[in-house]
Amino acid sequence: MQILYSSTRGAESGVPASKAVLNGLAADGGLYIPEAFPKLGCSLDDLAKMNYRDVAYEVMSLFLTDYTEEELRYCIDHAYDSKFDVPEIAPLKDADGAYFLELFHGKTIAFKDMALSILPYLMTTAARKNNIKNKICILTATSGDTGKAAMAGFADVPGTEIIVFFPKDGVSPVQERQMRTQKGENTHVVAIRGNFDDAQTGVKKIFGNKELAAEMDAKGVQFSSANSINIGRLVPQAAYYVYAYATLVRNGVIKAGDEINVTVPTGNFGNILAAYYAKQIGLPINKLICASNENKVLFDFFQTGAYDKNRPFILTSSPSMDILVSSNLERLIYLISGKDAAKTAGLMKNLSEGGRYEIDEDMKKQLADFYGAFADENEVSATIDRIYKSDKYVLDPHTAVAACVYDKYREETKDTLPTVIASTASPYKFARSVLHAIDADKFDSMTDLEQFDALHEVSGVDVPQAIEEIKSAPIRHNTVANVDEMENVVKEMLGL
Ligand SMILES: *Cc1c(COP(=O)(O)O)cnc(C)c1O
């Protein structure tokens, strides 16, 4: 079955996967969505016998139908290799009555590596297939993890340039250092005086600027995106939910066909949407549990049907979820509107103009697959401490948001189905917050370097290569800009 893509706002349809990957965002500002959902081609029992790469192939080949088997296998084999520090790529750890799907064993120790190790391969393959001679410039707004993971993937990839915008003072010290020490002649990093939403809106604006696109095209450059608005991010992410399920079958926790729940610490709604896609292709998922931090705009949305970003932007210990405009929700809105592009475009217009929209009762009814809750900062700390004490298992603050929310779900619903929690970052990436939660008196006064050693002692987990690297790497990127200067910065960096 061939899968083609349409824009959620209606101006484009019949777009092959490789073109959707190249474009990133549709020209009308909408997001590409598959026109129909394929179904898993092999049985869950067969998937249980496969390794990560083969599962990834089974899932990705359903969506990326204009890539040949040879092309797709090449992308997958080069992405999911020894860059990951465990052979399983995404191991499942049993703790606190749940199954933590560790998605942080890649180069930058956050789950963004799962998709961003493969996106450069998908994109350069797509460029070749479509006879694109232009240089591809990846523009990315990051809440902390995407930027580094995207640069790690695209650094020195011929025919590409990458520019990353991160919120100055809005990321963790490790995240900032990881980005500012990034190597690669084609990498650029800009700290924005604003928050993540400002950076993301700025990037979308640059994408939407037709004059700039024409000017760039004349100079042989075109933009694409490495954010989760790119379908090339979502499809590889759907694969690990299938792999997690297959692992539970292999380990005898469930039988093929049994239902599970999935809990996802959510910001831009990309990771949980990938789980929803996994459900659409036939993975037996009961509830998709959407976990928010104190920026609980999604929790309120699931409660009331009103999405309202008019509220204070709170800086939390889970900065990669400090987001008030969850871009990928647009893809869900489109589906629950009955694929009504005009309605979706109208709601998104309300969001960009008034910061708010409200869905009707029919649409609300279709949110039954989801359960939303949030964890405040005290609950996040308490969860890290509790699971460390009970299981000797150390969670990063993002994963702790999910674990706390899952706890609330269990309490409220008494649902005992096996539940996979997406574990989205290594605790090393947020060592200071994690150790503060475990024993503030003992650890707060330590330097960053001392904390890495302390975390090693506390968790028994080896210091990851990504941390070793930033200890000594020189700072290479110092640019700071205001939000209204973003376009000029891009032009300067591209020599336009
Ligand atoms: C990006 C990120 C999230 C949020 O994922 P979304 O796809 O934006 O919802 C959660 N945790 C970590 C560590 C992240 O980097």
Ligand as a Chemical Component Dictionary entry (heavy atoms), coordinates in Angstrom:
data_LIG
# 
_chem_comp.id                   LIG 
_chem_comp.type                 NON-POLYMER 
_chem_comp.pdbx_formal_charge   0 
_chem_comp.three_letter_code    LIG 
# 
loop_
_chem_comp_atom.comp_id 
_chem_comp_atom.atom_id 
_chem_comp_atom.alt_atom_id 
_chem_comp_atom.type_symbol 
_chem_comp_atom.charge 
_chem_comp_atom.model_Cartn_x 
_chem_comp_atom.model_Cartn_y 
_chem_comp_atom.model_Cartn_z 
_chem_comp_atom.pdbx_ordinal 
LIG C1 C1 C 0 11.917 16.570 23.732 1  
LIG C2 C2 C 0 11.847 15.915 25.046 2  
LIG C3 C3 C 0 10.613 15.594 25.642 3  
LIG C4 C4 C 0 9.294  15.971 25.016 4  
LIG O1 O1 O 0 9.033  15.268 23.810 5  
LIG P1 P1 P 0 7.983  15.832 22.769 6  
LIG O2 O2 O 0 8.099  14.960 21.576 7  
LIG O3 O3 O 0 8.391  17.249 22.486 8  
LIG O4 O4 O 0 6.645  15.778 23.406 9  
LIG C5 C5 C 0 10.614 14.916 26.844 10 
LIG N1 N1 N 0 11.776 14.598 27.466 11 
LIG C6 C6 C 0 12.968 14.892 26.925 12 
LIG C7 C7 C 0 14.202 14.535 27.677 13 
LIG C8 C8 C 0 13.060 15.549 25.706 14 
LIG O5 O5 O 0 14.245 15.837 25.173 15 
# 
loop_
_chem_comp_bond.comp_id 
_chem_comp_bond.atom_id_1 
_chem_comp_bond.atom_id_2 
_chem_comp_bond.value_order 
_chem_comp_bond.pdbx_ordinal 
LIG C1 C2 SING 1  
LIG C2 C3 SING 2  
LIG C2 C8 DOUB 3  
LIG C3 C4 SING 4  
LIG C3 C5 DOUB 5  
LIG C4 O1 SING 6  
LIG O1 P1 SING 7  
LIG P1 O2 DOUB 8  
LIG P1 O3 SING 9  
LIG P1 O4 SING 10 
LIG C5 N1 SING 11 
LIG N1 C6 DOUB 12 
LIG C6 C7 SING 13 
LIG C6 C8 SING 14 
LIG C8 O5 SING 15 
# 
